[in-house]
Amino acid sequence: MPEQWPFIKMHGLENYFVILDRRDGSKPLDTEEIVRICSTSVGVGGEQLLTIERASDEGLRSGAYAAMRIFNIDGREVGACGNATRCMAYLLLEESGRDEVLLELAGGVVHCRRAGSMEVSITLGPISMDWRKIPLLREVDTLHLPIESGPLSDGAALYIGNPHAIFFVNQLDSVDMGRYAPAVQNADLFPEGANVGVAQVLDGQTLRLVVWERPGKLTRACGTGACVASYAALKRGLVTSKKIAVHLPGGKLDIELLQGDTVRMTGPVAFCCHGFLSSCK
């Protein structure tokens, strides 16, 4: 890490990110540095660390303006995060002066556009329910998972750049996520773990959702979780509209299910602070 490295901290519905620009070719951060930066005790504090990268040759051929890498609080790199993508997209939209940009993620190039003064729409997917893609340990019916943990049963497994298990319940407030979600997240069926979402259907176009995220924490908002919960609800016949409002503890995301199993997510972004990181090595 450079002796002084500028950072920006942003959030999407109280899902917090520390953002660094590595387009100058700076040395990648190691796991220890990522864990320290994300720590609320000794670092800036965030649920993920994001780095802006130069687009790859393949990304440039697809028209990508830049690339993004995403790291969880344990230093592990992950392939997707909806709220993070909206925050990063906002910065690149402001930097470029454009109304639309293409952003390269691990799983491909994502279309991002302005949707308001501090709102961004991104198109993610395709969503997959193929057990090998998620991945699962063995072949099962991914629309009806053979996993139970207390009130969590008959869930669905999906992949949208990261693995998810979604469960539908009648009374969301009665579910103790800290008690029941970890058993699903760490089940042998999910060799890479899973983000565990629990949803309540309010009507044909509205869901409530809470998500227990990898590596093991309750989050105020999960964008990819909102996407796959909407997709699973439609597959199950629990909603009637392809435009779904998903209410999370941190606020609302608007989800639109598109052709080809892709999904458009629209929601707000906000700034927290900015400053400089100092190396402790």
C-alpha positions as CSV (number, residue, x, y, z in Angstrom):
1,M,0.0,0.0,0.0
2,P,1.3,3.5,-0.7
3,E,2.1,5.6,2.4
4,Q,-0.9,7.8,1.7
5,W,-3.7,6.3,-0.4
6,P,-6.9,8.4,-1.1
7,F,-10.2,6.6,-0.3
8,I,-13.9,7.4,-0.6
9,K,-16.5,5.8,1.6
10,M,-20.0,5.4,0.2
11,H,-23.1,3.5,0.9
12,G,-26.1,2.1,-0.9
13,L,-29.1,1.8,1.6
14,E,-26.6,1.7,4.5
15,N,-24.5,-1.0,2.8
16,Y,-21.0,0.5,3.3
17,F,-18.0,0.4,1.0
18,V,-14.4,1.7,1.1
19,I,-13.3,2.5,-2.4
20,L,-9.7,2.8,-3.7
21,D,-8.4,3.7,-7.2
22,R,-5.8,1.2,-8.5
23,R,-5.7,2.4,-12.1
24,D,-2.2,3.7,-11.6
25,G,-0.9,0.2,-11.2
26,S,-0.5,0.3,-7.4
27,K,0.3,-3.0,-5.8
28,P,-2.8,-5.0,-4.8
29,L,-3.7,-5.1,-1.2
30,D,-3.1,-8.3,0.8
31,T,-5.7,-9.9,3.0
32,E,-4.3,-8.4,6.2
33,E,-4.6,-4.9,4.8
34,I,-8.2,-5.5,3.5
35,V,-9.3,-6.8,6.9
36,R,-7.8,-3.8,8.6
37,I,-9.3,-1.2,6.3
38,C,-12.8,-2.8,6.7
39,S,-12.5,-3.0,10.5
40,T,-14.7,-0.6,12.4
41,S,-12.2,-0.8,15.3
42,V,-8.9,0.0,13.6
43,G,-9.8,1.0,10.0
44,V,-12.2,3.1,8.0
45,G,-15.0,0.5,8.5
46,G,-16.9,-1.0,5.6
47,E,-18.8,-4.2,4.6
48,Q,-16.6,-4.5,1.5
49,L,-13.5,-3.0,0.0
50,L,-13.8,-2.0,-3.7
51,T,-11.0,-1.2,-6.1
52,I,-11.3,0.7,-9.4
53,E,-9.1,-1.1,-11.9
54,R,-8.2,-0.7,-15.5
55,A,-10.5,-2.7,-17.8
56,S,-9.0,-5.9,-19.2
57,D,-8.4,-6.2,-22.9
58,E,-11.6,-8.2,-23.2
59,G,-13.5,-5.6,-21.2
60,L,-12.1,-2.8,-23.4
61,R,-13.3,-4.6,-26.5
62,S,-16.8,-4.7,-24.9
63,G,-16.6,-1.0,-24.2
64,A,-15.9,-1.0,-20.5
65,Y,-14.9,2.3,-19.0
66,A,-13.2,0.7,-16.0
67,A,-13.3,-2.5,-13.9
68,M,-14.1,-3.2,-10.3
69,R,-12.9,-5.8,-7.8
70,I,-14.9,-6.6,-4.7
71,F,-13.4,-7.9,-1.4
72,N,-15.4,-9.0,1.7
73,I,-14.4,-8.1,5.2
74,D,-12.4,-11.4,5.5
75,G,-10.3,-10.4,2.4
76,R,-12.0,-12.9,0.2
77,E,-12.7,-11.7,-3.4
78,V,-16.3,-12.1,-4.6
79,G,-17.8,-11.7,-8.0
80,A,-20.8,-9.4,-7.5
81,C,-22.5,-6.9,-5.3
82,G,-25.4,-4.8,-6.5
83,N,-25.1,-1.9,-4.0
84,A,-21.3,-1.7,-4.6
85,T,-21.8,-1.6,-8.3
86,R,-24.3,1.3,-8.0
87,C,-21.8,3.2,-5.9
88,M,-18.9,2.6,-8.1
89,A,-21.0,3.4,-11.2
90,Y,-22.0,6.7,-9.7
91,L,-18.3,7.7,-9.3
92,L,-17.5,6.7,-12.8
93,L,-20.5,8.5,-14.2
94,E,-19.4,11.7,-12.4
95,E,-15.8,11.2,-13.5
96,S,-16.7,10.6,-17.2
97,G,-19.5,13.2,-17.4
98,R,-21.6,10.5,-19.1
99,D,-25.1,9.3,-18.4
100,E,-24.2,5.7,-19.1
101,V,-21.1,3.6,-18.6
102,L,-20.1,0.0,-18.9
103,L,-18.3,-1.5,-15.8
104,E,-16.4,-4.7,-15.9
105,L,-16.9,-7.1,-13.1
106,A,-15.5,-10.6,-12.6
107,G,-18.6,-12.1,-14.3
108,G,-18.7,-9.7,-17.3
109,V,-19.6,-6.2,-18.3
110,V,-22.5,-4.4,-16.5
111,H,-24.5,-1.6,-18.0
112,C,-25.0,1.3,-15.6
113,R,-26.9,4.6,-16.0
114,R,-28.1,7.6,-14.1
115,A,-31.6,7.3,-12.8
116,G,-31.8,10.5,-10.7
117,S,-29.5,13.0,-9.0
118,M,-28.2,10.3,-6.6
119,E,-29.8,7.2,-8.1
120,V,-28.3,4.6,-10.4
121,S,-29.7,1.7,-12.4
122,I,-27.6,-1.3,-13.2
123,T,-28.4,-4.4,-15.2
124,L,-27.1,-7.7,-13.7
125,G,-27.3,-11.3,-14.7
126,P,-28.2,-13.6,-16.2
127,I,-29.5,-15.3,-13.0
128,S,-28.8,-19.0,-13.0
129,M,-30.4,-21.9,-11.0
130,D,-28.1,-24.5,-12.4
131,W,-26.7,-26.4,-9.4
132,R,-23.2,-26.5,-11.0
133,K,-23.1,-22.8,-11.5
134,I,-24.1,-21.8,-8.0
135,P,-22.2,-24.1,-7.1
136,L,-23.9,-26.9,-5.1
137,L,-22.2,-30.0,-3.8
138,R,-24.6,-32.3,-5.7
139,E,-27.6,-32.0,-8.1
140,V,-30.8,-31.0,-6.3
141,D,-34.0,-29.2,-7.2
142,T,-32.7,-25.6,-6.9
143,L,-36.3,-24.2,-6.7
144,H,-37.0,-26.4,-3.7
145,L,-33.9,-27.0,-1.6
146,P,-33.6,-30.0,0.7
147,I,-32.3,-27.8,3.6
148,E,-34.1,-26.8,6.8
149,S,-33.0,-24.5,9.7
150,G,-35.8,-23.7,12.1
151,P,-38.5,-21.7,10.2
152,L,-36.3,-21.7,7.0
153,S,-37.4,-24.5,4.7
154,D,-38.2,-25.1,1.0
155,G,-35.8,-22.5,-0.2
156,A,-34.4,-21.8,-3.6
157,A,-30.7,-21.6,-4.7
158,L,-29.6,-19.0,-7.3
159,Y,-26.4,-17.5,-8.8
160,I,-26.0,-13.9,-9.9
161,G,-22.2,-13.6,-9.7
162,N,-22.4,-14.9,-6.1
163,P,-24.4,-17.7,-4.5
164,H,-27.8,-17.2,-2.7
165,A,-30.3,-19.2,-0.8
166,I,-33.7,-17.6,-0.6
167,F,-36.6,-18.6,1.7
168,F,-40.1,-17.2,1.9
169,V,-41.9,-16.9,5.2
170,N,-45.3,-15.5,6.3
171,Q,-43.9,-13.3,9.2
172,L,-40.4,-12.0,8.5
173,D,-40.1,-10.2,11.9
174,S,-40.4,-13.6,13.7
175,V,-37.3,-15.0,12.1
176,D,-34.1,-14.9,14.2
177,M,-31.5,-14.6,11.3
178,G,-28.5,-14.8,13.6
179,R,-29.8,-18.1,14.9
180,Y,-31.0,-19.9,11.8
181,A,-29.2,-18.4,8.8
182,P,-25.6,-19.5,9.6
183,A,-26.7,-23.2,9.4
184,V,-27.8,-22.6,5.8
185,Q,-24.9,-20.4,4.9
186,N,-22.4,-23.1,6.0
187,A,-24.3,-26.2,4.9
188,D,-22.3,-28.8,3.1
189,L,-24.5,-28.3,0.1
190,F,-22.9,-24.9,-0.5
191,P,-19.1,-25.6,-0.8
192,E,-18.4,-21.8,-1.2
193,G,-21.1,-20.7,1.3
194,A,-24.1,-18.7,0.4
195,N,-25.8,-15.4,1.1
196,V,-29.1,-16.3,2.9
197,G,-32.1,-14.2,2.2
198,V,-35.5,-14.4,3.9
199,A,-38.4,-12.7,2.2
200,Q,-42.1,-12.0,3.0
201,V,-44.4,-11.3,0.1
202,L,-46.6,-8.3,0.8
203,D,-48.5,-8.3,-2.5
204,G,-48.1,-9.2,-6.2
205,Q,-45.4,-6.6,-6.7
206,T,-43.8,-6.0,-3.2
207,L,-41.4,-8.0,-1.0
208,R,-39.7,-7.4,2.3
209,L,-36.3,-8.9,2.6
210,V,-33.4,-9.4,5.1
211,V,-30.1,-11.0,4.1
212,W,-27.4,-12.8,6.1
213,E,-24.3,-12.2,4.0
214,R,-21.1,-14.1,3.6
215,P,-18.8,-14.4,5.6
216,G,-21.4,-14.2,8.3
217,K,-23.2,-11.0,9.1
218,L,-26.6,-9.3,8.9
219,T,-26.6,-6.5,6.3
220,R,-28.9,-3.5,6.0
221,A,-29.2,-4.1,2.3
222,C,-28.2,-6.6,-0.4
223,G,-28.7,-5.7,-4.0
224,T,-28.0,-9.0,-5.6
225,G,-30.2,-10.6,-2.8
226,A,-33.1,-8.3,-3.9
227,C,-32.6,-9.4,-7.5
228,V,-32.7,-13.2,-6.8
229,A,-35.5,-12.9,-4.3
230,S,-37.6,-11.2,-6.9
231,Y,-36.6,-13.8,-9.5
232,A,-37.4,-16.7,-7.2
233,A,-40.7,-15.1,-6.2
234,L,-41.8,-14.9,-9.8
235,K,-40.6,-18.5,-10.5
236,R,-42.7,-19.7,-7.5
237,G,-45.8,-17.7,-8.6
238,L,-45.7,-15.6,-5.4
239,V,-45.7,-12.3,-7.3
240,T,-47.5,-11.3,-10.5
241,S,-45.4,-8.4,-11.7
242,K,-41.9,-8.3,-13.2
243,K,-41.5,-4.9,-11.6
244,I,-41.0,-5.5,-7.9
245,A,-40.4,-3.1,-5.0
246,V,-38.1,-4.8,-2.4
247,H,-38.0,-3.2,1.0
248,L,-34.9,-3.9,3.0
249,P,-33.9,-2.6,6.5
250,G,-31.9,0.1,4.8
251,G,-34.5,1.2,2.3
252,K,-36.1,0.3,-1.0
253,L,-34.8,-1.1,-4.3
254,D,-36.8,-1.2,-7.5
255,I,-36.2,-4.5,-9.4
256,E,-37.3,-5.2,-12.9
257,L,-37.0,-8.7,-14.3
258,L,-35.9,-8.6,-18.0
259,Q,-35.5,-11.0,-20.9
260,G,-32.8,-13.6,-20.8
261,D,-32.9,-13.9,-17.0
262,T,-31.3,-10.5,-16.5
263,V,-32.5,-8.0,-14.0
264,R,-32.4,-4.2,-13.6
265,M,-31.9,-2.8,-10.2
266,T,-32.5,0.9,-9.3
267,G,-31.6,2.6,-6.0
268,P,-29.9,5.4,-4.3
269,V,-26.2,6.0,-3.4
270,A,-24.7,8.3,-0.9
271,F,-21.3,9.6,0.3
272,C,-20.0,9.1,3.8
273,C,-16.5,10.6,3.9
274,H,-13.2,10.7,2.2
275,G,-9.6,10.8,3.3
276,F,-6.3,9.0,3.2
277,L,-5.3,5.5,4.2
278,S,-1.8,5.0,5.8
279,S,0.2,1.8,5.7
280,C,0.9,0.2,9.1
281,K,3.7,-2.0,7.6
